Amino acid sequence: MTSVLDDWLQPRPGDGAGGVPDRLSPPRPAVGEQRDGGDDSLDAGLISTGPQTRFRERVAYGLRTALNAQAPGDLVAVSRMDVLLEPERRARPDVSLVDDLAASDDRRTCYLAEEVGLVIEIAGPDSAVPDRDVLPRHYAAAGIPHFWRVESTGWRPFVYSYELDAGGAGYQVTGVHHTRLTVGTPFPIEIDLERLPR
C-alpha cells in the first residue's frame, strides 16, 4: 500500500520555499474508493477530510498564541503551513515553530524542514493513525528536532512531548503533560493547558 504522503501534492509553477516548486493536492479519492488496486482506508485518513472540530481549532490557536508570547525573537509559531520534508513530500502540521526570517516572507507556502524547530499535531478521530505513527516518522527522518502530539480526555488537552534521539533515527518521549506543559527545549516554555487562549 502506498502512502498518501508519497504523492498527494503535485508540482505546479511557482516557488514555495527557497525556490522549491509549489505543490497542490490532487482530488481525494471518494469514500471507499481504492488507489493502486489496494485498500485505501488507512491512506485516506492521512488527509483530514472531515470538518474541523472546535477543539482542534481552539487548541491550535491557544498553543500558537502561547508559543508566540514566549518565543525568542528568532522564532515564530504558525498554523497550518506546509513543511517540505523531502523534495516530493509535504506535511501540514497544526502548529509549527519556524525561523523568524522564513516566517517574515508572506509569499511562502511552505517551510523547509531545517527552518522548523517544532511541529505539533492535534490527534483527532480522522487523524489518529498518522499523528501517532506515520507523521512522527517522517518528521524525524527530516530532522525536525521537536514534536508534540496533543490528545484529549473529555475534550481537555494533554500533550506528549518528544525530541529527536541522538542518532536522529526517531523521537524519544520527554514528557506527558496533563494540566501544565513545561519543557526546556527548544526554549523554556510553560503553558497552562487548562487556560489556553481562546
C-alpha positions as CSV (number, residue, x, y, z in Angstrom):
1,M,0.0,0.0,0.0
2,T,1.4,3.4,-0.9
3,S,1.1,6.4,1.4
4,V,-0.9,9.4,0.5
5,L,2.1,11.4,1.8
6,D,4.1,9.9,-1.1
7,D,2.0,11.6,-3.9
8,W,-0.8,13.8,-2.5
9,L,0.8,17.0,-3.6
10,Q,1.8,17.5,-7.3
11,P,4.1,20.2,-8.7
12,R,2.8,23.4,-10.2
13,P,4.6,26.6,-11.3
14,G,5.8,29.0,-8.6
15,D,8.0,29.0,-5.6
16,G,7.0,27.7,-2.2
17,A,10.2,27.8,0.0
18,G,13.6,29.0,-1.1
19,G,12.9,28.3,-4.8
20,V,11.2,24.9,-4.2
21,P,8.3,24.5,-6.6
22,D,4.9,24.8,-5.0
23,R,2.5,21.8,-4.9
24,L,-1.2,21.3,-4.8
25,S,-3.3,18.4,-3.6
26,P,-4.9,16.3,-6.3
27,P,-8.6,15.3,-5.8
28,R,-9.1,13.0,-2.9
29,P,-10.5,9.5,-3.6
30,A,-14.2,9.1,-2.8
31,V,-15.1,7.2,0.4
32,G,-14.4,3.5,-0.2
33,E,-12.6,4.1,-3.5
34,Q,-9.3,2.2,-3.9
35,R,-6.0,3.5,-5.1
36,D,-3.4,1.5,-6.9
37,G,-5.7,-1.6,-6.7
38,G,-5.4,-1.7,-2.9
39,D,-7.4,-0.8,0.2
40,D,-7.2,3.0,0.7
41,S,-8.8,3.1,4.2
42,L,-5.6,4.0,6.0
43,D,-4.2,6.3,3.4
44,A,-7.5,8.3,3.1
45,G,-7.2,9.1,6.8
46,L,-3.8,10.8,6.3
47,I,-5.6,13.8,4.9
48,S,-8.3,15.2,7.0
49,T,-11.5,15.2,5.0
50,G,-14.0,15.8,7.8
51,P,-14.9,19.1,9.3
52,Q,-12.5,20.5,11.9
53,T,-13.7,20.4,15.5
54,R,-13.8,23.5,17.6
55,F,-11.5,21.6,20.0
56,R,-8.8,21.3,17.3
57,E,-9.1,24.9,16.2
58,R,-9.1,26.1,19.8
59,V,-6.1,24.1,20.9
60,A,-4.1,25.0,17.8
61,Y,-4.9,28.7,18.3
62,G,-4.1,28.5,22.0
63,L,-0.8,26.8,21.5
64,R,0.3,29.1,18.7
65,T,-0.6,32.2,20.8
66,A,1.1,30.8,23.9
67,L,4.3,29.9,22.0
68,N,4.5,33.3,20.3
69,A,4.1,35.0,23.7
70,Q,7.2,33.1,25.0
71,A,9.3,32.6,21.9
72,P,12.7,34.3,21.4
73,G,12.8,36.9,18.6
74,D,14.2,34.5,16.1
75,L,11.3,32.0,16.2
76,V,7.6,32.3,15.3
77,A,4.7,29.9,15.7
78,V,2.5,29.5,12.7
79,S,-0.7,27.4,12.0
80,R,-1.5,25.0,9.1
81,M,1.5,25.8,7.0
82,D,3.2,23.1,4.8
83,V,6.6,21.8,5.8
84,L,8.7,20.3,3.0
85,L,10.1,17.0,4.3
86,E,11.6,15.7,1.1
87,P,11.6,17.1,-2.5
88,E,8.2,15.4,-3.2
89,R,6.7,15.1,0.3
90,R,5.0,17.7,2.4
91,A,3.0,17.7,5.7
92,R,0.8,20.3,7.2
93,P,1.2,20.4,11.0
94,D,-1.5,22.0,13.1
95,V,1.2,24.3,14.5
96,S,4.9,24.8,13.6
97,L,7.7,26.8,15.2
98,V,9.7,28.3,12.4
99,D,12.7,30.6,11.8
100,D,11.6,34.2,12.0
101,L,13.3,35.1,8.7
102,A,11.3,32.4,6.9
103,A,8.1,33.4,8.6
104,S,8.5,37.0,7.6
105,D,8.1,36.2,3.9
106,D,4.4,36.4,3.3
107,R,4.8,34.8,-0.2
108,R,5.8,31.5,1.3
109,T,3.5,28.5,1.0
110,C,5.8,26.1,2.9
111,Y,8.9,25.9,5.1
112,L,12.0,23.7,4.7
113,A,12.5,21.1,7.4
114,E,15.7,22.9,8.5
115,E,13.7,26.1,9.2
116,V,11.4,24.2,11.6
117,G,12.2,23.6,15.3
118,L,8.9,22.1,16.5
119,V,5.8,20.6,14.9
120,I,2.6,20.0,16.8
121,E,-0.2,17.6,15.7
122,I,-3.6,17.5,17.4
123,A,-4.8,14.0,17.2
124,G,-8.5,13.5,16.3
125,P,-10.7,10.7,15.1
126,D,-9.8,11.2,11.5
127,S,-6.1,11.7,12.0
128,A,-5.1,9.4,14.9
129,V,-3.0,6.9,12.9
130,P,-0.9,9.4,11.0
131,D,-0.5,11.7,14.0
132,R,0.7,8.9,16.3
133,D,2.7,6.8,13.8
134,V,3.2,8.0,10.2
135,L,3.9,11.7,10.6
136,P,6.3,11.4,13.5
137,R,8.5,9.0,11.4
138,H,8.5,11.5,8.5
139,Y,9.2,14.5,10.8
140,A,12.1,12.6,12.5
141,A,13.6,11.5,9.1
142,A,13.5,15.1,8.0
143,G,15.5,16.1,11.1
144,I,12.9,18.3,12.9
145,P,14.2,18.4,16.4
146,H,11.0,18.6,18.4
147,F,7.5,17.1,18.1
148,W,4.4,17.4,20.3
149,R,1.3,15.3,19.9
150,V,-1.9,16.6,21.6
151,E,-4.5,14.2,22.7
152,S,-7.7,14.8,24.7
153,T,-9.7,13.3,27.6
154,G,-13.2,14.7,27.7
155,W,-12.2,17.5,25.3
156,R,-9.4,18.5,27.7
157,P,-6.0,18.6,26.0
158,F,-2.8,16.8,27.2
159,V,0.5,16.8,25.4
160,Y,3.2,14.2,24.6
161,S,6.5,16.0,24.1
162,Y,9.3,14.3,22.1
163,E,12.7,15.2,20.9
164,L,14.9,13.7,18.2
165,D,17.2,11.0,19.6
166,A,20.9,11.3,19.5
167,G,21.2,9.3,16.3
168,G,18.4,11.2,14.6
169,A,16.6,7.9,13.9
170,G,13.4,8.7,15.7
171,Y,11.8,10.6,18.6
172,Q,12.0,9.8,22.3
173,V,9.4,10.9,24.8
174,T,10.5,13.7,27.1
175,G,7.2,14.1,28.9
176,V,3.4,13.7,29.2
177,H,1.8,17.0,30.2
178,H,-1.8,17.0,31.6
179,T,-2.6,20.3,33.1
180,R,0.7,22.3,32.6
181,L,3.2,21.9,29.8
182,T,6.7,22.7,31.0
183,V,9.7,22.0,28.8
184,G,13.3,23.4,28.5
185,T,13.7,23.0,24.7
186,P,13.5,24.3,22.1
187,F,13.4,27.2,24.6
188,P,11.9,27.4,28.1
189,I,8.2,27.0,27.7
190,E,5.4,27.0,30.3
191,I,1.8,26.6,29.1
192,D,-1.3,26.2,31.2
193,L,-3.2,23.6,29.2
194,E,-6.4,24.3,31.1
195,R,-6.3,28.0,30.3
196,L,-5.2,28.2,26.7
197,P,-6.0,31.4,24.9
198,R,-9.3,31.0,23.0
